[in-house]
């Protein structure tokens, strides 16, 4: 009887363990589907804005091109170029989110100058950057880091674009780099309204956007 009781207890424990595994797998499946659904909604919303702008501007060039002044044409072409950069960054973010959720993101690191990373990021910043004052302060022009350059540049673009989107026109955005011990730091600060205490706990949640009236109408990935 004692042996039978132990066997039954072990069997129940195994059954409970297997049940927990199945429940966890179901939860992961539901979460993955929720993520994919949110991604599809974000893609359909976010892609429409730059694509509409690009197609509209291109249509003006095609239909009114001969009547436009050279500086007007240049401005329209510039708008198309900047919207295409914004679109490229959006697609890069979506690809990274998808890879992370699928566990397929690979990181390839090599030595890089922080100044080069920041310069590259600023070349791809939002088209509204001219409406703000962006200052860069480098503690050491030759500060080297071992990183995945593509991913770090993408992070800097995202953070600076966020500062552009959620601060008033004419705001100051500062990018500062420095070293502490063996670590290198990149800080991005602005003089906007900031984030309320109730939103701070959720700012790293995917698809979460704080209710900020100074922000633009574009919905991001959070």
Order of alpha helices (4+ residues) and beta strands (2+ residues): alpha-alpha-beta-alpha-beta-beta-alpha-beta-beta-alpha
